[in-house]
Amino acid sequence: MRLHRHFARNSIPLSETLEAWLFVASIVLAVVLIKSDSIAQLVAHTKDFGAIGSFIEGFFFTSMLSTVTAIAAILETARFVPAWELALVGGFGAVCGDLMLFRFVRSRLVEHILKAALSPGVRRFGRAVAAGPFFWLGPVCGALVIASPLPDELGLLMMGLSHIRLGYFILIAFVANAGGIYLMALAVQSTL
């Protein structure tokens, strides 16, 4: 009886349990897709789809599981698509991918994971920075990570933990992703 009350008091809500299982399933699916080379084949053929291909490349530009493949496709597409067009459409695709990841980063499941993984001192320091005069540091550093060719997950975590509003997040994510894609496309086009 005491054990039952303990688990009833400390149990994880059903929504968080389902979210955890969806997360595990998405990792398994991503590994299967990468092992089967399906993502690489899809992204490699995106240049045949015009604007839709640029959108797909941007979408896959956001995740650590597909960033390298998406960068290769963006660099190839930049040979025949204007940099501004690739950045604009790819930026929209990247925001869609980032929104999916951002929703997860702001979930209670991530709070449980961080609580288990980080010491209380580190968590207190993070809360102090987020609430203090340097509240802007998380979103700025997150935007820099998102703009870089690095996977977006770390930048999204920084932005999500800073409790940035969704509208600001969408704007910052679009500008950062479009800027990163534009700079990569310009680098390729300057060598042609």
C-alpha positions, 0 to 999 in steps of 0.5 A: 500500500505504501509503495502504491502511494509512493508511485502515485505521488511521484509518477510521471503524467501520461502526456510526458510518458507518451512524449518520452515514447514518441521521442524514443520512436523518433530516434529509432526511426531516424537511425533506420532512415539514416542506415537505409540511406533514405534521407541522403537519397531524398536530399540528394534529389531535391535539386530536381524539385525546385523550391520544394527541394530548397524547402526540404533541404532547409527542413533537414538542415536543422537536425543533427541526424541530417545536417551534413547531408542537407549542407551537401545538398544546399551547396550543390543546389547553390550552383544553380539557384540564386542565393537569396531564393535558396536562403528564403525558401530554405529558411522557411523549411528550417523554421518548420524543422526547428519548430518541431524540435523547439516544441520538444525542448520546451516540454516537461520531459526535457525538464525531467532530463535536465533535472536528472543530468545537471547538478542543482548548482548548474540549474541555479546558475542557469535560472539566475542568468535567464532571470538576470541582466543577461537574459538575452544571452541564451537567445543570442547564443542560440541564434548564433548556433542556429545560424552556423552549420552546427546542428540546431539542437543546442541553440534550440535548447538555449532558446527554449530554456530562456523562455523566449516567446514563440513569435520571437523564436520564429523570427530569430530562427528564420533570420539565423537559418536563412542567414546561414544558408545564404552565406553558404550559398554565396561561398559556393557561388563566389567560386563559380 
